[in-house]
Amino acid sequence: MPRSVQDILDHADELAKRFEDYEPAAGDERDPHVFAALRSAVVSRSDAERSIKAAVADARESGYSWGLIGSLLGSSGEAARQRYANKQEAWPLASLSPAPLNGARRWAERARKRRAARTRGRPRCIRRAPASR
């Protein structure tokens, strides 16, 4: 709902009055050291994640398997590959998107179902008696 300029100015005056009249209570104060400790922990985690990514890349270049890397990270090899593999290694056909392959898979699955529906109830291989001459 559009507001007039006067409505906006009145609302701004109300907010300014509430701000000016605000008196903080003793319970409103927060300890800034807790925020600083949390920020420091987040920065440390970010640094650790960056060094893990670099170490995983070095391990892969040295020929270590995803299974071994995953066991060191406390996960499966597949989970480690999904999280830390670069795009070229994770999807060898990087120039192709996976969508065409998914479409081909769906098409092949539908064709298989149609074939199965056509042959339902018939034996797989029908041998015919040799024609008499």
C-alpha positions as CSV (number, residue, x, y, z in Angstrom):
1,M,0.0,0.0,0.0
2,P,1.6,3.3,-1.1
3,R,2.2,5.8,1.6
4,S,2.2,9.6,1.3
5,V,5.3,11.6,2.0
6,Q,3.6,12.9,5.1
7,D,3.0,9.3,6.4
8,I,6.7,8.5,5.8
9,L,7.8,11.7,7.7
10,D,5.5,10.9,10.6
11,H,6.8,7.4,10.8
12,A,10.4,8.7,10.8
13,D,9.6,11.2,13.6
14,E,8.0,8.3,15.6
15,L,11.1,6.2,15.2
16,A,13.4,9.0,16.1
17,K,11.4,9.7,19.3
18,R,11.5,6.0,20.3
19,F,15.3,6.1,19.7
20,E,15.8,9.2,21.8
21,D,13.6,8.0,24.6
22,Y,15.2,4.6,24.9
23,E,16.8,3.9,28.2
24,P,18.8,0.6,28.3
25,A,18.1,-1.7,31.1
26,A,20.8,-3.7,32.9
27,G,19.7,-6.9,31.1
28,D,20.0,-5.3,27.7
29,E,23.8,-5.1,27.8
30,R,25.7,-7.9,26.1
31,D,29.3,-9.1,26.7
32,P,31.4,-8.1,23.7
33,H,34.0,-10.8,24.5
34,V,31.5,-13.5,23.6
35,F,31.0,-12.0,20.2
36,A,34.8,-11.6,19.7
37,A,35.4,-15.3,20.7
38,L,32.7,-16.4,18.3
39,R,34.2,-14.4,15.5
40,S,37.7,-15.7,16.2
41,A,36.4,-19.3,16.2
42,V,34.6,-18.7,12.8
43,V,37.9,-17.3,11.3
44,S,39.8,-20.2,12.7
45,R,37.4,-22.7,11.1
46,S,37.6,-20.9,7.8
47,D,41.4,-21.0,7.9
48,A,41.3,-24.7,8.8
49,E,38.9,-25.5,6.0
50,R,41.2,-23.7,3.5
51,S,44.2,-25.7,4.7
52,I,42.2,-29.0,4.5
53,K,41.2,-28.2,0.9
54,A,44.9,-27.5,0.0
55,A,46.0,-30.7,1.7
56,V,43.4,-32.8,0.0
57,A,44.4,-31.3,-3.4
58,D,48.0,-32.2,-2.7
59,A,47.1,-35.7,-1.6
60,R,45.1,-36.3,-4.8
61,E,48.0,-35.0,-6.9
62,S,50.3,-37.4,-5.1
63,G,47.9,-40.3,-6.0
64,Y,46.1,-41.0,-2.7
65,S,42.7,-42.5,-3.1
66,W,39.5,-40.8,-2.0
67,G,38.9,-43.7,0.4
68,L,42.1,-43.0,2.3
69,I,41.4,-39.2,2.3
70,G,37.9,-39.8,3.5
71,S,39.1,-42.1,6.4
72,L,41.5,-39.4,7.5
73,L,38.7,-36.8,7.4
74,G,36.3,-39.0,9.3
75,S,33.9,-39.6,6.4
76,S,33.6,-42.0,3.4
77,G,35.7,-41.6,0.3
78,E,32.6,-40.6,-1.7
79,A,31.7,-37.9,0.8
80,A,35.2,-36.5,0.7
81,R,35.2,-36.6,-3.1
82,Q,31.8,-34.8,-3.3
83,R,33.0,-32.1,-0.9
84,Y,36.6,-31.5,-1.9
85,A,37.0,-32.6,-5.6
86,N,37.4,-29.8,-8.1
87,K,34.9,-29.7,-10.9
88,Q,37.2,-31.2,-13.5
89,E,37.9,-34.2,-11.4
90,A,34.4,-34.6,-10.1
91,W,32.8,-34.5,-13.6
92,P,35.3,-35.7,-16.2
93,L,33.1,-34.4,-19.1
94,A,33.1,-30.9,-17.8
95,S,32.3,-29.5,-21.2
96,L,29.0,-31.5,-21.2
97,S,26.4,-30.8,-18.7
98,P,24.8,-33.8,-16.9
99,A,21.4,-32.9,-18.2
100,P,21.7,-34.5,-21.7
101,L,22.9,-37.7,-20.1
102,N,19.9,-37.7,-17.7
103,G,17.6,-37.2,-20.7
104,A,19.3,-40.1,-22.5
105,R,18.9,-42.3,-19.4
106,R,15.2,-41.4,-19.1
107,W,14.7,-42.2,-22.8
108,A,16.5,-45.5,-22.4
109,E,14.4,-46.4,-19.4
110,R,11.2,-45.6,-21.1
111,A,12.2,-47.7,-24.2
112,R,13.1,-50.6,-21.9
113,K,9.7,-50.4,-20.2
114,R,7.9,-50.2,-23.6
115,R,9.8,-53.3,-24.8
116,A,9.0,-55.1,-21.6
117,A,5.3,-54.2,-21.9
118,R,5.2,-55.5,-25.5
119,T,6.8,-58.9,-24.6
120,R,4.9,-59.4,-21.3
121,G,3.6,-62.9,-21.0
122,R,5.7,-64.2,-23.9
123,P,8.8,-66.3,-23.5
124,R,12.0,-64.5,-24.2
125,C,13.1,-66.7,-27.1
126,I,10.6,-68.4,-29.4
127,R,12.0,-71.2,-31.4
128,R,10.2,-72.0,-34.5
129,A,10.1,-75.5,-36.0
130,P,12.3,-75.8,-39.0
131,A,10.3,-75.5,-42.2
132,S,9.9,-78.8,-44.0
133,R,11.1,-79.0,-47.5
